[in-house]
């Protein structure tokens, strides 16, 4: 087990290097530092002197990969690639274009993102799996057909509709919760988080429930289920003791996609509800063309996704003893 984890961690290094190189190429080779300076300064104030000053203040006046004017190790370290990309591997995210420390912003904003993502993940997963098992229990009946139609209907509605509709109904008409905002006080924060969590859960019910229902229907037609029924087990016992357990592997595979969002936050939810999380931080950086923040968030998302893959492989051994990681 330990050897497997170490190998996966070693495999992750070239993947992260590749992501880093591609991101660097997109930001600095397709978009040159001069182009970045023009976008930041604006059309009216762009002069060669202003561009050069902007580059010097932010360290973009150095060569991309090799600094031939430097000596020794400085030929590599005194470059844009090392300063802006290679340091990400050491957890040094640098500073944003407005001078704020990106690492500090990430630490401060991770809490609000987790406050939305964790309840949404736990409630949504439990609810959708339960609904899927309920539909499978009554498969072929009007309950099952009605549930499938509702799931398809929910899948067909944009998440923006749920966000705007939820704000209008619960915040403006019923005035049960604030329309937007956030508080660092846990006793007050739930008042701001209740509506975003509800919207996120409702928006994801349709697709997840339909997907889990398909998985459980495939499992319920297998030989081990018929054997369990032949032993006298009730349909409920068959679903929860056998079908659910054996259906966890594809469920875990789908869950891994959600793991980065637990830390990275929801872009739409945080922006519309005014929550100062990592999702809104990324959106604001894109709108302000703050390339330093966007690079850091892309790298952080890649790391979290690879960690999620490793955790998913390890969790396979818990739900299926036949799987051995070597």
PyMOL commands that set and color helices and strands:
alter all, ss='L'
color gray80, all
select helices_A, chain A and resi 2-30+33-41+48-58+74-77+80-84+86-90+102-137+142-155+159-173+186-220+223-230+235-246+248-264+267-272+278-287+291-319
alter helices_A, ss='H'
color red, helices_A
deselect
rebuild
show_as cartoon
